[in-house]
């Protein structure tokens, strides 16, 4: 198992002639069919995502913010692609710039702050953290579009400015509330939290 990735493991399962592998093959076929349906009708994918979050114990209000945040993020990355930004590495750098300007932490630092490892950071944000994340990314998108910036250096400048606006709004909100927006709280289950504390 150390020599194959997830896709490779699925292909191995498909090639096993044993009746014991049949339940796995049926599950793979069902999952594949559902993904094809979602390509034709993206609303099905959104519905499935909401059901997954609901099953994990998230509130409907939080789920709506998370889904909206994903849409805002997709709009931003679409703009980046149009303007010559290379995916993966440069996307990660730009995201880190927005996060640092918004919260004073890169996503990696934020994960560490919340005690997370490989988990998705945004799945462990509270309402206000999600809202300010959306604000930074949405303003970055608007600046990028309005000024029709082209090329990585100018896109990076727009990202920093969008994050700075969200960061200023966060600081003002914190002044009014009398406590920080950033929180160490996460949505790990209690057994998982205890396991992390025990084994590190």
C-alpha positions in Angstrom: 0.0 0.0 0.0 3.0 2.3 0.5 3.7 2.0 -3.3 0.4 3.1 -4.7 -1.8 6.2 -4.5 -5.6 6.2 -4.0 -6.3 5.9 -7.8 -3.9 3.0 -8.0 -5.5 1.2 -5.0 -8.9 1.6 -6.7 -7.6 0.0 -9.9 -6.2 -2.9 -8.0 -9.5 -3.5 -6.3 -11.3 -3.4 -9.7 -8.9 -6.1 -11.0 -9.4 -8.5 -8.1 -11.6 -11.5 -9.2 -12.6 -12.5 -5.7 -16.3 -12.2 -4.7 -15.1 -10.4 -1.6 -14.1 -7.5 -3.8 -17.5 -7.2 -5.3 -18.9 -4.7 -2.6 -16.0 -2.4 -3.3 -16.5 -2.6 -7.0 -20.2 -1.8 -6.7 -19.3 1.1 -4.5 -16.8 2.4 -7.0 -19.4 2.1 -9.8 -22.0 3.9 -7.8 -19.6 6.7 -6.9 -18.4 7.0 -10.5 -22.0 7.3 -11.7 -22.8 10.0 -9.1 -19.8 12.0 -10.2 -20.9 11.8 -13.8 -24.3 13.1 -12.8 -22.7 16.0 -10.9 -20.8 17.0 -14.0 -24.1 17.3 -15.9 -25.8 19.0 -12.9 -23.4 20.8 -10.5 -26.3 21.4 -8.1 -26.1 17.7 -7.2 -22.5 18.2 -6.1 -23.4 21.1 -3.9 -26.2 19.1 -2.3 -23.9 16.2 -1.6 -21.4 18.5 -0.1 -24.0 20.1 2.2 -25.1 16.6 3.3 -21.5 15.6 4.2 -21.1 18.7 6.3 -24.5 18.2 7.9 -23.5 14.6 8.8 -20.3 15.9 10.5 -22.4 18.1 12.8 -22.1 21.6 11.1 -25.1 24.0 11.4 -27.1 24.9 8.3 -26.0 28.6 8.8 -22.3 27.6 8.8 -22.7 25.3 5.8 -24.3 28.2 3.8 -21.3 30.4 4.6 -18.9 27.6 3.7 -20.6 26.9 0.4 -20.6 30.7 -0.5 -17.0 30.9 0.5 -16.2 28.1 -2.0 -18.0 30.0 -4.8 -16.1 33.2 -4.0 -12.8 31.3 -3.9 -13.6 29.7 -7.3 -14.3 33.2 -8.8 -11.0 34.5 -7.6 -8.9 31.5 -8.9 -10.8 31.8 -12.3 -9.6 35.4 -12.5 -6.1 34.4 -11.6 -6.0 31.8 -14.4 -7.2 34.4 -16.9 -4.3 36.7 -16.0 -1.4 34.4 -16.4 -1.1 33.1 -12.9 0.3 29.6 -12.7 -1.7 27.1 -10.7 -0.5 25.3 -7.6 2.6 27.2 -6.4 1.6 30.7 -7.3 -2.0 30.1 -6.2 -0.6 29.0 -2.8 1.6 32.2 -2.5 -1.3 34.5 -3.4 -3.6 32.8 -1.0 -1.0 33.1 1.7 -0.7 36.9 1.0 -4.4 37.4 1.4 -4.5 35.4 4.6 -1.5 37.1 6.1 -3.0 40.6 5.3 -6.4 39.5 6.6 -5.4 37.6 9.8 -1.7 38.2 10.3 -1.1 34.5 9.5 -0.5 32.4 6.4 -2.7 29.4 6.0 0.0 27.1 7.3 0.6 29.2 10.4 -3.2 29.4 10.9 -3.4 25.6 10.8 -0.7 25.3 13.4 -2.5 27.9 15.5 -5.7 25.8 15.5 -3.8 22.6 16.2 -4.6 21.1 12.7 -2.4 18.9 10.6 -3.7 17.9 7.2 -7.3 19.0 7.7 -8.8 21.7 5.5 -8.3 25.0 7.4 -11.6 26.5 6.3 -13.6 23.5 7.6 -12.3 24.5 11.0 -13.2 28.2 10.9 -16.0 29.8 12.8 -18.6 32.2 11.2 -16.5 35.3 11.5 -13.3 33.7 10.3 -15.2 32.5 7.2 -16.7 35.9 6.7 -13.4 37.8 6.8 -11.8 35.1 4.6 -14.6 35.7 2.0 -14.2 39.5 2.3 -10.4 39.4 1.6 -10.9 37.1 -1.4 -14.0 38.9 -2.8 -12.3 42.3 -2.6 -9.2 40.9 -4.3 -11.4 39.6 -7.1 -13.1 43.0 -7.5 -9.7 44.9 -7.6 -8.3 42.4 -10.1 -11.3 42.8 -12.4 -11.8 46.6 -12.0 -8.2 47.4 -12.7 -7.9 44.5 -15.3 -4.5 43.6 -13.8 -2.3 41.3 -15.9 0.6 39.1 -14.9 1.7 37.7 -11.5 3.3 40.8 -9.9 0.2 43.0 -10.4 -2.2 40.1 -9.4 -0.1 39.8 -6.2 -0.5 43.5 -5.5 -4.3 43.2 -5.9 -4.3 40.2 -3.5 -2.3 42.1 -0.9 -4.7 45.1 -1.1 -7.8 42.9 -0.9 -6.4 41.2 2.2 -5.4 44.5 3.7 -9.0 45.8 3.4 -10.3 42.6 5.1 -7.5 42.9 7.7 -8.5 46.5 8.6 -12.1 45.5 8.8 -11.1 42.6 11.1 -9.2 44.9 13.4 -12.0 47.4 13.7 -14.4 44.6 14.5 -12.1 43.3 17.2 -11.9 46.8 18.7 -15.7 46.9 18.8 -16.1 43.3 20.2 -13.2 43.5 22.6 -11.8 40.1 21.6 -9.9 38.7 18.6 -11.7 37.2 15.6 -9.0 34.5 15.1 -9.8 31.5 17.3 -7.9 28.3 18.2 -11.2 26.4 18.2 -11.6 23.8 15.5 -14.3 21.2 14.6 -12.3 18.1 15.3 -14.4 15.5 17.2 -13.7 15.1 20.9 -12.1 11.6 20.5 -9.8 13.0 17.8 -8.8 15.9 20.0 -8.0 13.6 22.9 -6.0 11.3 20.6 -4.0 14.3 19.3 -3.3 15.4 22.9 -2.2 11.9 23.8 0.0 11.1 20.8 0.8 14.6 19.4 
